[in-house]
Amino acid sequence: MSDPVPTFGPRVVTVPPGEDRERLVCPDCGYIAYDNPKIVVGSVALWQDRILLCRRAIQPRIGYWTLPAGYMELGETSQDGAAREAWEEAGARLAVGPLLAVYNIPRISQVQLIYLARLTSPDIAAGPESQEVALFAWDDIPWTDLAFPSVDWALREYEVRRDLIHAGQPFAPATNPVDGL
């Protein structure tokens, strides 16, 4: 049996006055239910010259490697969200640094904020969303088993900025590569 059509609240798809696209609107009170992009926060987290990666235990892309990242929660800063995700996925404590990249992925309605971070300890352990976690030297990163294009992009942006980072020099955050979606 299908769910009944709601008889109250936002239930009519229409273009509200002053808007330029369809929204879900309550015909009784005019309330507009906005459906906006999700913000993903994460980090390229380092211990010495090794990078923390997590093998996904959840869909999508179960079994593939990713940066510790996930959806930002209400009431937290993006930096706090990046630190929380590293803790939840890898038991990692972070000192979150500068913003490394901002990726816009409109096909899945995401904006991804990826920070540069340092682990405060090499102690890591897989959380419920990770099959395993590991610290990888650059040459050992499992490039063909990365979960998402943005993971590849962020890792390569780190490599491009590595000398600036080690010298403590400021840098501008990266954005989508020209061939990125």
PLY file of the C-alpha trace (Angstrom):
ply
format ascii 1.0
element vertex 181
property float x
property float y
property float z
element edge 180
property int vertex1
property int vertex2
end_header
0.00 0.00 0.00
1.39 3.42 -0.89
1.67 6.28 1.54
-1.41 8.50 1.57
-1.09 11.96 0.06
-0.73 14.44 2.95
-3.77 16.60 3.55
-1.86 19.32 5.41
1.47 21.11 5.15
3.56 21.53 1.97
1.94 19.31 -0.65
1.48 21.33 -3.83
4.26 21.75 -6.37
4.08 25.28 -7.79
6.16 28.35 -8.52
5.54 30.62 -5.51
5.20 34.39 -6.03
8.61 36.00 -6.29
10.34 32.67 -7.08
11.66 31.36 -10.37
11.33 27.60 -9.86
8.90 25.04 -8.58
8.77 24.44 -4.84
6.64 22.33 -2.51
4.12 24.75 -0.96
1.35 24.52 1.62
-1.82 25.82 -0.06
-3.36 26.65 3.33
-0.68 28.89 4.85
1.77 29.52 1.97
4.73 27.85 3.72
7.44 26.97 1.21
9.53 23.83 1.78
12.93 24.64 0.30
15.03 21.70 -0.83
18.60 22.99 -0.98
22.02 21.41 -1.60
23.65 19.43 1.18
27.01 20.53 2.57
29.65 17.82 2.90
32.63 18.51 5.16
35.83 16.52 5.26
39.58 16.65 5.40
42.86 15.62 3.94
44.16 14.59 7.35
47.89 14.03 7.82
50.08 12.23 10.30
53.63 13.22 9.40
53.68 12.58 5.63
50.89 10.00 5.62
47.28 10.62 4.62
44.28 9.16 6.44
41.87 7.21 4.24
38.81 5.18 5.16
37.48 2.13 3.30
33.71 2.65 3.09
31.42 0.19 4.88
28.29 1.92 3.56
26.79 2.69 0.18
27.46 4.34 -2.11
30.80 2.85 -3.17
31.13 0.32 -0.36
34.66 -1.10 -0.20
36.28 1.91 -1.84
38.64 4.37 -0.14
37.65 7.91 0.77
38.67 10.85 2.89
36.91 11.14 6.24
33.90 13.26 5.24
30.16 13.48 5.51
27.16 15.72 5.84
27.41 18.75 8.07
25.04 18.74 11.03
22.85 21.57 12.26
24.50 23.73 14.90
28.12 23.00 13.98
30.78 24.88 12.09
32.21 23.31 8.96
35.53 22.80 10.78
33.77 21.09 13.69
31.92 18.90 11.19
35.17 17.86 9.50
36.66 16.94 12.88
33.49 15.04 13.89
33.48 13.04 10.65
37.13 12.02 11.18
36.26 10.89 14.70
33.14 8.97 13.62
34.75 7.26 10.64
38.31 6.72 11.84
38.52 7.39 15.58
40.89 10.20 14.59
41.38 13.42 16.54
42.18 16.36 14.28
43.58 19.85 14.40
41.66 21.32 11.48
43.61 23.81 9.41
42.88 25.90 6.33
40.26 25.21 3.71
41.92 23.18 0.95
39.07 23.03 -1.58
35.43 23.81 -2.31
33.81 21.43 -4.78
30.40 22.05 -6.36
28.66 18.86 -7.45
25.24 19.97 -8.70
24.24 16.59 -10.20
23.94 15.26 -6.62
23.12 18.64 -5.00
26.29 18.82 -2.88
28.82 21.44 -1.95
31.94 19.86 -0.46
34.27 21.74 1.88
37.56 19.90 2.28
40.01 21.09 4.93
43.66 20.39 5.48
44.10 18.82 8.93
46.70 17.18 11.13
46.02 14.15 13.29
46.90 14.86 16.90
47.86 11.19 17.30
48.45 8.27 14.93
45.85 6.27 16.85
43.01 5.46 14.44
40.32 2.78 14.32
37.48 2.02 11.93
34.14 3.43 12.97
30.76 1.98 11.97
30.88 3.57 8.49
34.38 2.23 7.69
35.57 -1.30 6.97
39.13 -0.23 7.76
41.23 2.90 8.04
44.89 3.46 7.20
47.59 6.08 6.90
49.02 6.06 3.37
52.30 7.39 2.02
51.71 9.28 -1.23
53.05 6.50 -3.43
50.86 3.91 -1.67
47.49 5.63 -2.11
45.07 3.17 -3.77
44.30 5.51 -6.67
42.23 3.01 -8.64
40.08 2.24 -5.59
39.11 5.78 -4.58
35.37 6.15 -3.98
34.65 9.50 -5.60
36.25 11.93 -8.06
36.36 14.64 -5.39
38.62 12.42 -3.23
41.09 12.25 -6.12
40.78 16.01 -6.70
41.43 16.86 -3.03
44.43 14.55 -2.76
45.95 16.06 -5.90
45.29 19.59 -4.62
47.15 18.69 -1.45
50.09 17.47 -3.54
50.12 20.68 -5.62
50.17 22.79 -2.44
52.45 20.55 -0.37
55.47 22.88 -0.51
53.35 25.90 0.48
51.76 23.90 3.29
55.10 22.72 4.70
56.47 26.28 4.46
53.43 27.62 6.33
52.49 29.82 3.37
48.88 30.79 2.71
47.09 29.44 -0.35
43.73 29.91 -2.00
41.28 27.02 -1.78
40.91 24.97 -4.95
37.67 24.54 -6.86
36.42 21.91 -9.29
39.00 20.97 -11.90
38.14 22.17 -15.40
37.11 18.65 -16.42
35.27 18.00 -13.12
31.50 17.92 -12.82
0 1
1 2
2 3
3 4
4 5
5 6
6 7
7 8
8 9
9 10
10 11
11 12
12 13
13 14
14 15
15 16
16 17
17 18
18 19
19 20
20 21
21 22
22 23
23 24
24 25
25 26
26 27
27 28
28 29
29 30
30 31
31 32
32 33
33 34
34 35
35 36
36 37
37 38
38 39
39 40
40 41
41 42
42 43
43 44
44 45
45 46
46 47
47 48
48 49
49 50
50 51
51 52
52 53
53 54
54 55
55 56
56 57
57 58
58 59
59 60
60 61
61 62
62 63
63 64
64 65
65 66
66 67
67 68
68 69
69 70
70 71
71 72
72 73
73 74
74 75
75 76
76 77
77 78
78 79
79 80
80 81
81 82
82 83
83 84
84 85
85 86
86 87
87 88
88 89
89 90
90 91
91 92
92 93
93 94
94 95
95 96
96 97
97 98
98 99
99 100
100 101
101 102
102 103
103 104
104 105
105 106
106 107
107 108
108 109
109 110
110 111
111 112
112 113
113 114
114 115
115 116
116 117
117 118
118 119
119 120
120 121
121 122
122 123
123 124
124 125
125 126
126 127
127 128
128 129
129 130
130 131
131 132
132 133
133 134
134 135
135 136
136 137
137 138
138 139
139 140
140 141
141 142
142 143
143 144
144 145
145 146
146 147
147 148
148 149
149 150
150 151
151 152
152 153
153 154
154 155
155 156
156 157
157 158
158 159
159 160
160 161
161 162
162 163
163 164
164 165
165 166
166 167
167 168
168 169
169 170
170 171
171 172
172 173
173 174
174 175
175 176
176 177
177 178
178 179
179 180
